[in-house]
């Protein structure tokens, strides 16, 4: 049952990370904090979160496969 938690968590993280209003909010927040290149920092953040989402999904599928 725990395998579905990881799969859903990964898919939810991926969905939020690709949601355009969230992306705009992240860039605006970085601008308000005074970073020089907020778009590049945001791109690094999204890449990291996409990798984390993929790891969560793979862990969920690995747990699911181990139960078979």
PDB file of N, CA, C, O and CB in Angstrom:
ATOM      1  N   UNK A   1       0.820  -1.201   0.000  1.00  0.00           N
ATOM      2  CA  UNK A   1       0.000   0.000   0.000  1.00  0.00           C
ATOM      3  C   UNK A   1       0.859   1.259   0.000  1.00  0.00           C
ATOM      4  O   UNK A   1       0.449   2.287  -0.538  1.00  0.00           O
ATOM      5  CB  UNK A   1      -0.930   0.002   1.203  1.00  0.00           C
ATOM      6  N   UNK A   2       2.047   1.188   0.598  1.00  0.00           N
ATOM      7  CA  UNK A   2       2.928   2.340   0.645  1.00  0.00           C
ATOM      8  C   UNK A   2       3.477   2.732  -0.716  1.00  0.00           C
ATOM      9  O   UNK A   2       3.918   3.863  -0.919  1.00  0.00           O
ATOM     10  CB  UNK A   2       4.056   2.069   1.574  1.00  0.00           C
ATOM     11  N   UNK A   3       3.443   1.772  -1.657  1.00  0.00           N
ATOM     12  CA  UNK A   3       3.944   2.085  -2.986  1.00  0.00           C
ATOM     13  C   UNK A   3       3.096   3.154  -3.671  1.00  0.00           C
ATOM     14  O   UNK A   3       3.630   3.997  -4.392  1.00  0.00           O
ATOM     15  CB  UNK A   3       3.984   0.828  -3.837  1.00  0.00           C
ATOM     16  N   UNK A   4       1.801   3.128  -3.457  1.00  0.00           N
ATOM     17  CA  UNK A   4       0.930   4.137  -4.080  1.00  0.00           C
ATOM     18  C   UNK A   4       1.190   5.526  -3.517  1.00  0.00           C
ATOM     19  O   UNK A   4       1.049   6.523  -4.225  1.00  0.00           O
ATOM     20  CB  UNK A   4      -0.542   3.768  -3.880  1.00  0.00           C
ATOM     21  N   UNK A   5       1.568   5.592  -2.255  1.00  0.00           N
ATOM     22  CA  UNK A   5       1.906   6.884  -1.659  1.00  0.00           C
ATOM     23  C   UNK A   5       3.043   7.548  -2.424  1.00  0.00           C
ATOM     24  O   UNK A   5       2.963   8.730  -2.761  1.00  0.00           O
ATOM     25  CB  UNK A   5       2.289   6.713  -0.180  1.00  0.00           C
ATOM     26  N   UNK A   6       4.112   6.783  -2.701  1.00  0.00           N
ATOM     27  CA  UNK A   6       5.274   7.357  -3.393  1.00  0.00           C
ATOM     28  C   UNK A   6       4.945   7.733  -4.833  1.00  0.00           C
ATOM     29  O   UNK A   6       5.401   8.761  -5.334  1.00  0.00           O
ATOM     30  CB  UNK A   6       6.442   6.372  -3.372  1.00  0.00           C
ATOM     31  N   UNK A   7       4.149   6.894  -5.495  1.00  0.00           N
ATOM     32  CA  UNK A   7       3.772   7.192  -6.884  1.00  0.00           C
ATOM     33  C   UNK A   7       2.920   8.453  -6.935  1.00  0.00           C
ATOM     34  O   UNK A   7       3.170   9.333  -7.759  1.00  0.00           O
ATOM     35  CB  UNK A   7       3.007   6.001  -7.516  1.00  0.00           C
ATOM     36  N   UNK A   8       1.920   8.552  -6.068  1.00  0.00           N
ATOM     37  CA  UNK A   8       1.041   9.728  -6.053  1.00  0.00           C
ATOM     38  C   UNK A   8       1.816  10.972  -5.637  1.00  0.00           C
ATOM     39  O   UNK A   8       1.603  12.046  -6.199  1.00  0.00           O
ATOM     40  CB  UNK A   8      -0.150   9.503  -5.101  1.00  0.00           C
ATOM     41  N   UNK A   9       2.714  10.842  -4.658  1.00  0.00           N
ATOM     42  CA  UNK A   9       3.530  11.981  -4.241  1.00  0.00           C
ATOM     43  C   UNK A   9       4.394  12.489  -5.398  1.00  0.00           C
ATOM     44  O   UNK A   9       4.501  13.697  -5.608  1.00  0.00           O
ATOM     45  CB  UNK A   9       4.418  11.593  -3.048  1.00  0.00           C
ATOM     46  N   UNK A  10       5.003  11.581  -6.137  1.00  0.00           N
ATOM     47  CA  UNK A  10       5.821  11.971  -7.283  1.00  0.00           C
ATOM     48  C   UNK A  10       5.004  12.638  -8.372  1.00  0.00           C
ATOM     49  O   UNK A  10       5.433  13.642  -8.941  1.00  0.00           O
ATOM     50  CB  UNK A  10       6.529  10.768  -7.849  1.00  0.00           C
ATOM     51  N   UNK A  11       3.831  12.093  -8.669  1.00  0.00           N
ATOM     52  CA  UNK A  11       2.971  12.689  -9.696  1.00  0.00           C
ATOM     53  C   UNK A  11       2.447  14.052  -9.263  1.00  0.00           C
ATOM     54  O   UNK A  11       2.343  14.969 -10.077  1.00  0.00           O
ATOM     55  CB  UNK A  11       1.801  11.761 -10.012  1.00  0.00           C
ATOM     56  N   UNK A  12       2.118  14.183  -7.985  1.00  0.00           N
ATOM     57  CA  UNK A  12       1.656  15.472  -7.471  1.00  0.00           C
ATOM     58  C   UNK A  12       2.768  16.520  -7.537  1.00  0.00           C
ATOM     59  O   UNK A  12       2.526  17.659  -7.935  1.00  0.00           O
ATOM     60  CB  UNK A  12       1.154  15.323  -6.027  1.00  0.00           C
ATOM     61  N   UNK A  13       3.965  16.142  -7.152  1.00  0.00           N
ATOM     62  CA  UNK A  13       5.102  17.057  -7.227  1.00  0.00           C
ATOM     63  C   UNK A  13       5.375  17.464  -8.671  1.00  0.00           C
ATOM     64  O   UNK A  13       5.669  18.627  -8.944  1.00  0.00           O
ATOM     65  CB  UNK A  13       6.354  16.412  -6.615  1.00  0.00           C
ATOM     66  N   UNK A  14       5.280  16.523  -9.581  1.00  0.00           N
ATOM     67  CA  UNK A  14       5.480  16.820 -10.998  1.00  0.00           C
ATOM     68  C   UNK A  14       4.400  17.753 -11.524  1.00  0.00           C
ATOM     69  O   UNK A  14       4.691  18.667 -12.295  1.00  0.00           O
ATOM     70  CB  UNK A  14       5.498  15.531 -11.815  1.00  0.00           C
ATOM     71  N   UNK A  15       3.150  17.531 -11.113  1.00  0.00           N
ATOM     72  CA  UNK A  15       2.052  18.388 -11.568  1.00  0.00           C
ATOM     73  C   UNK A  15       2.200  19.813 -11.050  1.00  0.00           C
ATOM     74  O   UNK A  15       2.012  20.769 -11.802  1.00  0.00           O
ATOM     75  CB  UNK A  15       0.712  17.811 -11.122  1.00  0.00           C
ATOM     76  N   UNK A  16       2.532  19.960  -9.785  1.00  0.00           N
ATOM     77  CA  UNK A  16       2.702  21.302  -9.214  1.00  0.00           C
ATOM     78  C   UNK A  16       3.898  21.999  -9.852  1.00  0.00           C
ATOM     79  O   UNK A  16       3.847  23.197 -10.132  1.00  0.00           O
ATOM     80  CB  UNK A  16       2.883  21.228  -7.677  1.00  0.00           C
ATOM     81  N   UNK A  17       4.959  21.260 -10.079  1.00  0.00           N
ATOM     82  CA  UNK A  17       6.181  21.837 -10.631  1.00  0.00           C
ATOM     83  C   UNK A  17       5.995  22.344 -12.062  1.00  0.00           C
ATOM     84  O   UNK A  17       6.691  23.272 -12.475  1.00  0.00           O
ATOM     85  CB  UNK A  17       7.294  20.812 -10.594  1.00  0.00           C
ATOM     86  N   UNK A  18       5.082  21.762 -12.817  1.00  0.00           N
ATOM     87  CA  UNK A  18       4.862  22.188 -14.199  1.00  0.00           C
ATOM     88  C   UNK A  18       3.686  23.147 -14.332  1.00  0.00           C
ATOM     89  O   UNK A  18       3.354  23.557 -15.444  1.00  0.00           O
ATOM     90  CB  UNK A  18       4.633  20.980 -15.081  1.00  0.00           C
ATOM     91  N   UNK A  19       3.051  23.514 -13.225  1.00  0.00           N
ATOM     92  CA  UNK A  19       1.897  24.415 -13.234  1.00  0.00           C
ATOM     93  C   UNK A  19       2.380  25.849 -13.469  1.00  0.00           C
ATOM     94  O   UNK A  19       3.133  26.368 -12.646  1.00  0.00           O
ATOM     95  CB  UNK A  19       1.096  24.313 -11.893  1.00  0.00           C
ATOM     96  N   UNK A  20       1.972  26.514 -14.570  1.00  0.00           N
ATOM     97  CA  UNK A  20       2.496  27.849 -14.910  1.00  0.00           C
ATOM     98  C   UNK A  20       2.351  28.909 -13.817  1.00  0.00           C
ATOM     99  O   UNK A  20       3.295  29.674 -13.619  1.00  0.00           O
ATOM    100  CB  UNK A  20       1.811  28.341 -16.130  1.00  0.00           C
ATOM    101  N   UNK A  21       1.225  29.004 -13.089  1.00  0.00           N
ATOM    102  CA  UNK A  21       1.173  30.010 -12.015  1.00  0.00           C
ATOM    103  C   UNK A  21       2.220  29.773 -10.923  1.00  0.00           C
ATOM    104  O   UNK A  21       2.754  30.728 -10.359  1.00  0.00           O
ATOM    105  CB  UNK A  21      -0.212  30.020 -11.388  1.00  0.00           C
ATOM    106  N   UNK A  22       2.511  28.522 -10.628  1.00  0.00           N
ATOM    107  CA  UNK A  22       3.548  28.224  -9.638  1.00  0.00           C
ATOM    108  C   UNK A  22       4.913  28.680 -10.147  1.00  0.00           C
ATOM    109  O   UNK A  22       5.708  29.241  -9.394  1.00  0.00           O
ATOM    110  CB  UNK A  22       3.573  26.714  -9.312  1.00  0.00           C
ATOM    111  N   UNK A  23       5.177  28.436 -11.422  1.00  0.00           N
ATOM    112  CA  UNK A  23       6.455  28.856 -12.003  1.00  0.00           C
ATOM    113  C   UNK A  23       6.611  30.373 -11.954  1.00  0.00           C
ATOM    114  O   UNK A  23       7.681  30.878 -11.617  1.00  0.00           O
ATOM    115  CB  UNK A  23       6.573  28.364 -13.450  1.00  0.00           C
ATOM    116  N   UNK A  24       5.542  31.101 -12.291  1.00  0.00           N
ATOM    117  CA  UNK A  24       5.602  32.570 -12.229  1.00  0.00           C
ATOM    118  C   UNK A  24       5.807  33.039 -10.790  1.00  0.00           C
ATOM    119  O   UNK A  24       6.560  33.981 -10.543  1.00  0.00           O
ATOM    120  CB  UNK A  24       4.311  33.194 -12.813  1.00  0.00           C
ATOM    121  N   UNK A  25       5.146  32.389  -9.853  1.00  0.00           N
ATOM    122  CA  UNK A  25       5.267  32.752  -8.443  1.00  0.00           C
ATOM    123  C   UNK A  25       6.706  32.563  -7.954  1.00  0.00           C
ATOM    124  O   UNK A  25       7.232  33.402  -7.223  1.00  0.00           O
ATOM    125  CB  UNK A  25       4.300  31.913  -7.589  1.00  0.00           C
ATOM    126  N   UNK A  26       7.336  31.460  -8.362  1.00  0.00           N
ATOM    127  CA  UNK A  26       8.717  31.203  -7.950  1.00  0.00           C
ATOM    128  C   UNK A  26       9.643  32.287  -8.492  1.00  0.00           C
ATOM    129  O   UNK A  26      10.495  32.790  -7.759  1.00  0.00           O
ATOM    130  CB  UNK A  26       9.181  29.812  -8.434  1.00  0.00           C
ATOM    131  N   UNK A  27       9.490  32.651  -9.754  1.00  0.00           N
ATOM    132  CA  UNK A  27      10.348  33.681 -10.354  1.00  0.00           C
ATOM    133  C   UNK A  27      10.137  35.021  -9.661  1.00  0.00           C
ATOM    134  O   UNK A  27      11.102  35.726  -9.366  1.00  0.00           O
ATOM    135  CB  UNK A  27      10.064  33.815 -11.867  1.00  0.00           C
ATOM    136  N   UNK A  28       8.884  35.376  -9.401  1.00  0.00           N
ATOM    137  CA  UNK A  28       8.608  36.648  -8.717  1.00  0.00           C
ATOM    138  C   UNK A  28       9.190  36.662  -7.306  1.00  0.00           C
ATOM    139  O   UNK A  28       9.724  37.678  -6.862  1.00  0.00           O
ATOM    140  CB  UNK A  28       7.097  36.905  -8.658  1.00  0.00           C
ATOM    141  N   UNK A  29       9.088  35.553  -6.613  1.00  0.00           N
ATOM    142  CA  UNK A  29       9.640  35.470  -5.259  1.00  0.00           C
ATOM    143  C   UNK A  29      11.155  35.626  -5.264  1.00  0.00           C
ATOM    144  O   UNK A  29      11.721  36.283  -4.391  1.00  0.00           O
ATOM    145  CB  UNK A  29       9.257  34.141  -4.610  1.00  0.00           C
ATOM    146  N   UNK A  30      11.805  35.022  -6.248  1.00  0.00           N
ATOM    147  CA  UNK A  30      13.259  35.165  -6.349  1.00  0.00           C
ATOM    148  C   UNK A  30      13.650  36.599  -6.703  1.00  0.00           C
ATOM    149  O   UNK A  30      14.667  37.105  -6.229  1.00  0.00           O
ATOM    150  CB  UNK A  30      13.819  34.193  -7.396  1.00  0.00           C
ATOM    151  N   UNK A  31      12.841  37.250  -7.537  1.00  0.00           N
ATOM    152  CA  UNK A  31      13.107  38.658  -7.867  1.00  0.00           C
ATOM    153  C   UNK A  31      12.974  39.542  -6.632  1.00  0.00           C
ATOM    154  O   UNK A  31      13.794  40.431  -6.406  1.00  0.00           O
ATOM    155  CB  UNK A  31      12.148  39.145  -8.970  1.00  0.00           C
ATOM    156  N   UNK A  32      11.932  39.293  -5.833  1.00  0.00           N
ATOM    157  CA  UNK A  32      11.723  40.093  -4.625  1.00  0.00           C
ATOM    158  C   UNK A  32      12.862  39.916  -3.627  1.00  0.00           C
ATOM    159  O   UNK A  32      13.193  40.838  -2.881  1.00  0.00           O
ATOM    160  CB  UNK A  32      10.399  39.719  -3.969  1.00  0.00           C
ATOM    161  N   UNK A  33      13.459  38.728  -3.620  1.00  0.00           N
ATOM    162  CA  UNK A  33      14.578  38.482  -2.704  1.00  0.00           C
ATOM    163  C   UNK A  33      15.879  39.080  -3.223  1.00  0.00           C
ATOM    164  O   UNK A  33      16.888  39.074  -2.517  1.00  0.00           O
ATOM    165  CB  UNK A  33      14.756  36.986  -2.480  1.00  0.00           C
ATOM    166  N   UNK A  34      15.866  39.598  -4.453  1.00  0.00           N
ATOM    167  CA  UNK A  34      17.028  40.309  -4.972  1.00  0.00           C
ATOM    168  C   UNK A  34      18.047  39.474  -5.720  1.00  0.00           C
ATOM    169  O   UNK A  34      19.186  39.911  -5.883  1.00  0.00           O
ATOM    170  CB  UNK A  34      17.699  40.967  -3.874  1.00  0.00           C
ATOM    171  N   UNK A  35      17.680  38.297  -6.176  1.00  0.00           N
ATOM    172  CA  UNK A  35      18.616  37.489  -6.953  1.00  0.00           C
ATOM    173  C   UNK A  35      18.795  38.098  -8.342  1.00  0.00           C
ATOM    174  O   UNK A  35      17.853  38.640  -8.921  1.00  0.00           O
ATOM    175  CB  UNK A  35      18.120  36.024  -7.059  1.00  0.00           C
ATOM    176  N   UNK A  36      20.022  38.001  -8.869  1.00  0.00           N
ATOM    177  CA  UNK A  36      20.330  38.642 -10.145  1.00  0.00           C
ATOM    178  C   UNK A  36      19.711  37.918 -11.335  1.00  0.00           C
ATOM    179  O   UNK A  36      19.237  38.568 -12.267  1.00  0.00           O
ATOM    180  CB  UNK A  36      21.822  38.724 -10.326  1.00  0.00           C
ATOM    181  N   UNK A  37      19.706  36.607 -11.324  1.00  0.00           N
ATOM    182  CA  UNK A  37      19.181  35.824 -12.445  1.00  0.00           C
ATOM    183  C   UNK A  37      18.127  34.844 -11.931  1.00  0.00           C
ATOM    184  O   UNK A  37      18.407  33.652 -11.802  1.00  0.00           O
ATOM    185  CB  UNK A  37      20.327  35.064 -13.179  1.00  0.00           C
ATOM    186  N   UNK A  38      16.925  35.328 -11.636  1.00  0.00           N
ATOM    187  CA  UNK A  38      15.914  34.442 -11.044  1.00  0.00           C
ATOM    188  C   UNK A  38      15.454  33.335 -11.989  1.00  0.00           C
ATOM    189  O   UNK A  38      15.090  32.251 -11.533  1.00  0.00           O
ATOM    190  CB  UNK A  38      14.719  35.253 -10.612  1.00  0.00           C
ATOM    191  N   UNK A  39      15.465  33.593 -13.308  1.00  0.00           N
ATOM    192  CA  UNK A  39      15.022  32.559 -14.247  1.00  0.00           C
ATOM    193  C   UNK A  39      15.956  31.352 -14.227  1.00  0.00           C
ATOM    194  O   UNK A  39      15.504  30.209 -14.288  1.00  0.00           O
ATOM    195  CB  UNK A  39      14.937  33.130 -15.667  1.00  0.00           C
ATOM    196  N   UNK A  40      17.259  31.610 -14.142  1.00  0.00           N
ATOM    197  CA  UNK A  40      18.216  30.503 -14.105  1.00  0.00           C
ATOM    198  C   UNK A  40      18.124  29.734 -12.789  1.00  0.00           C
ATOM    199  O   UNK A  40      18.204  28.505 -12.782  1.00  0.00           O
ATOM    200  CB  UNK A  40      19.641  31.026 -14.308  1.00  0.00           C
ATOM    201  N   UNK A  41      17.958  30.440 -11.692  1.00  0.00           N
ATOM    202  CA  UNK A  41      17.797  29.761 -10.402  1.00  0.00           C
ATOM    203  C   UNK A  41      16.514  28.940 -10.379  1.00  0.00           C
ATOM    204  O   UNK A  41      16.490  27.827  -9.855  1.00  0.00           O
ATOM    205  CB  UNK A  41      17.791  30.780  -9.251  1.00  0.00           C
ATOM    206  N   UNK A  42      15.449  29.495 -10.949  1.00  0.00           N
ATOM    207  CA  UNK A  42      14.182  28.767 -10.997  1.00  0.00           C
ATOM    208  C   UNK A  42      14.316  27.518 -11.861  1.00  0.00           C
ATOM    209  O   UNK A  42      13.775  26.467 -11.517  1.00  0.00           O
ATOM    210  CB  UNK A  42      13.057  29.670 -11.537  1.00  0.00           C
ATOM    211  N   UNK A  43      15.030  27.621 -12.977  1.00  0.00           N
ATOM    212  CA  UNK A  43      15.222  26.459 -13.847  1.00  0.00           C
ATOM    213  C   UNK A  43      15.989  25.350 -13.123  1.00  0.00           C
ATOM    214  O   UNK A  43      15.670  24.172 -13.278  1.00  0.00           O
ATOM    215  CB  UNK A  43      15.969  26.869 -15.128  1.00  0.00           C
ATOM    216  N   UNK A  44      16.992  25.722 -12.339  1.00  0.00           N
ATOM    217  CA  UNK A  44      17.726  24.720 -11.552  1.00  0.00           C
ATOM    218  C   UNK A  44      16.806  24.065 -10.527  1.00  0.00           C
ATOM    219  O   UNK A  44      16.862  22.856 -10.304  1.00  0.00           O
ATOM    220  CB  UNK A  44      18.940  25.365 -10.843  1.00  0.00           C
ATOM    221  N   UNK A  45      15.962  24.885  -9.909  1.00  0.00           N
ATOM    222  CA  UNK A  45      15.033  24.361  -8.906  1.00  0.00           C
ATOM    223  C   UNK A  45      14.049  23.382  -9.541  1.00  0.00           C
ATOM    224  O   UNK A  45      13.784  22.317  -8.984  1.00  0.00           O
ATOM    225  CB  UNK A  45      14.271  25.510  -8.222  1.00  0.00           C
ATOM    226  N   UNK A  46      13.504  23.743 -10.712  1.00  0.00           N
ATOM    227  CA  UNK A  46      12.542  22.863 -11.374  1.00  0.00           C
ATOM    228  C   UNK A  46      13.199  21.570 -11.830  1.00  0.00           C
ATOM    229  O   UNK A  46      12.585  20.505 -11.764  1.00  0.00           O
ATOM    230  CB  UNK A  46      11.906  23.572 -12.565  1.00  0.00           C
ATOM    231  N   UNK A  47      14.441  21.655 -12.292  1.00  0.00           N
ATOM    232  CA  UNK A  47      15.153  20.451 -12.703  1.00  0.00           C
ATOM    233  C   UNK A  47      15.338  19.522 -11.504  1.00  0.00           C
ATOM    234  O   UNK A  47      15.124  18.314 -11.608  1.00  0.00           O
ATOM    235  CB  UNK A  47      16.522  20.810 -13.328  1.00  0.00           C
ATOM    236  N   UNK A  48      15.735  20.090 -10.373  1.00  0.00           N
ATOM    237  CA  UNK A  48      15.925  19.292  -9.164  1.00  0.00           C
ATOM    238  C   UNK A  48      14.613  18.655  -8.713  1.00  0.00           C
ATOM    239  O   UNK A  48      14.587  17.483  -8.338  1.00  0.00           O
ATOM    240  CB  UNK A  48      16.502  20.159  -8.039  1.00  0.00           C
ATOM    241  N   UNK A  49      13.526  19.422  -8.749  1.00  0.00           N
ATOM    242  CA  UNK A  49      12.234  18.878  -8.329  1.00  0.00           C
ATOM    243  C   UNK A  49      11.728  17.814  -9.297  1.00  0.00           C
ATOM    244  O   UNK A  49      11.084  16.855  -8.871  1.00  0.00           O
ATOM    245  CB  UNK A  49      11.207  19.996  -8.207  1.00  0.00           C
ATOM    246  N   UNK A  50      12.009  17.964 -10.595  1.00  0.00           N
ATOM    247  CA  UNK A  50      11.623  16.934 -11.560  1.00  0.00           C
ATOM    248  C   UNK A  50      12.390  15.640 -11.310  1.00  0.00           C
ATOM    249  O   UNK A  50      11.823  14.552 -11.411  1.00  0.00           O
ATOM    250  CB  UNK A  50      11.866  17.424 -12.994  1.00  0.00           C
ATOM    251  N   UNK A  51      13.669  15.751 -10.987  1.00  0.00           N
ATOM    252  CA  UNK A  51      14.458  14.560 -10.667  1.00  0.00           C
ATOM    253  C   UNK A  51      13.922  13.903  -9.400  1.00  0.00           C
ATOM    254  O   UNK A  51      13.810  12.679  -9.337  1.00  0.00           O
ATOM    255  CB  UNK A  51      15.954  14.922 -10.496  1.00  0.00           C
ATOM    256  N   UNK A  52      13.590  14.706  -8.391  1.00  0.00           N
ATOM    257  CA  UNK A  52      13.035  14.172  -7.151  1.00  0.00           C
ATOM    258  C   UNK A  52      11.696  13.474  -7.406  1.00  0.00           C
ATOM    259  O   UNK A  52      11.433  12.411  -6.845  1.00  0.00           O
ATOM    260  CB  UNK A  52      12.859  15.297  -6.118  1.00  0.00           C
ATOM    261  N   UNK A  53      10.860  14.064  -8.245  1.00  0.00           N
ATOM    262  CA  UNK A  53       9.579  13.440  -8.581  1.00  0.00           C
ATOM    263  C   UNK A  53       9.801  12.108  -9.286  1.00  0.00           C
ATOM    264  O   UNK A  53       9.103  11.134  -9.003  1.00  0.00           O
ATOM    265  CB  UNK A  53       8.736  14.376  -9.465  1.00  0.00           C
ATOM    266  N   UNK A  54      10.760  12.057 -10.196  1.00  0.00           N
ATOM    267  CA  UNK A  54      11.055  10.803 -10.899  1.00  0.00           C
ATOM    268  C   UNK A  54      11.550   9.735  -9.930  1.00  0.00           C
ATOM    269  O   UNK A  54      11.199   8.563 -10.061  1.00  0.00           O
ATOM    270  CB  UNK A  54      12.100  11.038 -12.000  1.00  0.00           C
ATOM    271  N   UNK A  55      12.360  10.137  -8.965  1.00  0.00           N
ATOM    272  CA  UNK A  55      12.853   9.180  -7.966  1.00  0.00           C
ATOM    273  C   UNK A  55      11.694   8.648  -7.130  1.00  0.00           C
ATOM    274  O   UNK A  55      11.622   7.447  -6.870  1.00  0.00           O
ATOM    275  CB  UNK A  55      13.917   9.839  -7.050  1.00  0.00           C
ATOM    276  N   UNK A  56      10.792   9.521  -6.707  1.00  0.00           N
ATOM    277  CA  UNK A  56       9.627   9.072  -5.937  1.00  0.00           C
ATOM    278  C   UNK A  56       8.794   8.068  -6.736  1.00  0.00           C
ATOM    279  O   UNK A  56       8.367   7.043  -6.205  1.00  0.00           O
ATOM    280  CB  UNK A  56       8.756  10.276  -5.532  1.00  0.00           C
ATOM    281  N   UNK A  57       8.570   8.369  -8.001  1.00  0.00           N
ATOM    282  CA  UNK A  57       7.769   7.472  -8.839  1.00  0.00           C
ATOM    283  C   UNK A  57       8.486   6.133  -9.011  1.00  0.00           C
ATOM    284  O   UNK A  57       7.857   5.079  -8.923  1.00  0.00           O
ATOM    285  CB  UNK A  57       7.489   8.116 -10.222  1.00  0.00           C
ATOM    286  N   UNK A  58       9.787   6.168  -9.253  1.00  0.00           N
ATOM    287  CA  UNK A  58      10.543   4.922  -9.409  1.00  0.00           C
ATOM    288  C   UNK A  58      10.558   4.105  -8.120  1.00  0.00           C
ATOM    289  O   UNK A  58      10.470   2.878  -8.170  1.00  0.00           O
ATOM    290  CB  UNK A  58      11.973   5.225  -9.845  1.00  0.00           C
ATOM    291  N   UNK A  59      10.666   4.759  -6.978  1.00  0.00           N
ATOM    292  CA  UNK A  59      10.614   4.047  -5.695  1.00  0.00           C
ATOM    293  C   UNK A  59       9.254   3.381  -5.529  1.00  0.00           C
ATOM    294  O   UNK A  59       9.165   2.233  -5.095  1.00  0.00           O
ATOM    295  CB  UNK A  59      10.891   5.015  -4.512  1.00  0.00           C
ATOM    296  N   UNK A  60       8.194   4.110  -5.879  1.00  0.00           N
ATOM    297  CA  UNK A  60       6.855   3.533  -5.786  1.00  0.00           C
ATOM    298  C   UNK A  60       6.690   2.313  -6.667  1.00  0.00           C
ATOM    299  O   UNK A  60       6.125   1.306  -6.241  1.00  0.00           O
ATOM    300  CB  UNK A  60       5.821   4.561  -6.153  1.00  0.00           C
ATOM    301  N   UNK A  61       7.186   2.398  -7.908  1.00  0.00           N
ATOM    302  CA  UNK A  61       7.088   1.247  -8.807  1.00  0.00           C
ATOM    303  C   UNK A  61       7.975   0.093  -8.337  1.00  0.00           C
ATOM    304  O   UNK A  61       7.605  -1.070  -8.497  1.00  0.00           O
ATOM    305  CB  UNK A  61       7.471   1.655 -10.232  1.00  0.00           C
ATOM    306  N   UNK A  62       9.131   0.396  -7.766  1.00  0.00           N
ATOM    307  CA  UNK A  62       9.996  -0.661  -7.240  1.00  0.00           C
ATOM    308  C   UNK A  62       9.320  -1.376  -6.071  1.00  0.00           C
ATOM    309  O   UNK A  62       9.385  -2.601  -5.969  1.00  0.00           O
ATOM    310  CB  UNK A  62      11.354  -0.078  -6.797  1.00  0.00           C
ATOM    311  N   UNK A  63       8.676  -0.616  -5.196  1.00  0.00           N
ATOM    312  CA  UNK A  63       7.949  -1.237  -4.082  1.00  0.00           C
ATOM    313  C   UNK A  63       6.779  -2.065  -4.592  1.00  0.00           C
ATOM    314  O   UNK A  63       6.501  -3.146  -4.073  1.00  0.00           O
ATOM    315  CB  UNK A  63       7.446  -0.167  -3.100  1.00  0.00           C
ATOM    316  N   UNK A  64       6.100  -1.558  -5.601  1.00  0.00           N
ATOM    317  CA  UNK A  64       4.977  -2.284  -6.182  1.00  0.00           C
ATOM    318  C   UNK A  64       5.460  -3.585  -6.812  1.00  0.00           C
ATOM    319  O   UNK A  64       4.825  -4.628  -6.652  1.00  0.00           O
ATOM    320  CB  UNK A  64       4.252  -1.417  -7.229  1.00  0.00           C
ATOM    321  N   UNK A  65       6.587  -3.526  -7.531  1.00  0.00           N
ATOM    322  CA  UNK A  65       7.132  -4.714  -8.180  1.00  0.00           C
ATOM    323  C   UNK A  65       7.599  -5.739  -7.150  1.00  0.00           C
ATOM    324  O   UNK A  65       7.475  -6.944  -7.372  1.00  0.00           O
ATOM    325  CB  UNK A  65       8.290  -4.331  -9.104  1.00  0.00           C
ATOM    326  N   UNK A  66       8.132  -5.268  -6.031  1.00  0.00           N
ATOM    327  CA  UNK A  66       8.622  -6.198  -5.014  1.00  0.00           C
ATOM    328  C   UNK A  66       7.477  -6.925  -4.311  1.00  0.00           C
ATOM    329  O   UNK A  66       7.688  -7.977  -3.708  1.00  0.00           O
ATOM    330  CB  UNK A  66       9.468  -5.453  -3.989  1.00  0.00           C
ATOM    331  N   UNK A  67       6.267  -6.370  -4.387  1.00  0.00           N
ATOM    332  CA  UNK A  67       5.112  -7.030  -3.769  1.00  0.00           C
ATOM    333  C   UNK A  67       4.526  -8.122  -4.656  1.00  0.00           C
ATOM    334  O   UNK A  67       3.761  -8.962  -4.182  1.00  0.00           O
ATOM    335  CB  UNK A  67       4.039  -6.006  -3.448  1.00  0.00           C
ATOM    336  N   UNK A  68       4.878  -8.117  -5.939  1.00  0.00           N
ATOM    337  CA  UNK A  68       4.314  -9.115  -6.865  1.00  0.00           C
ATOM    338  C   UNK A  68       4.811 -10.503  -6.590  1.00  0.00           C
ATOM    339  O   UNK A  68       4.427 -11.445  -7.283  1.00  0.00           O
ATOM    340  CB  UNK A  68       4.632  -8.753  -8.285  1.00  0.00           C
TER     341      UNK A  68
END
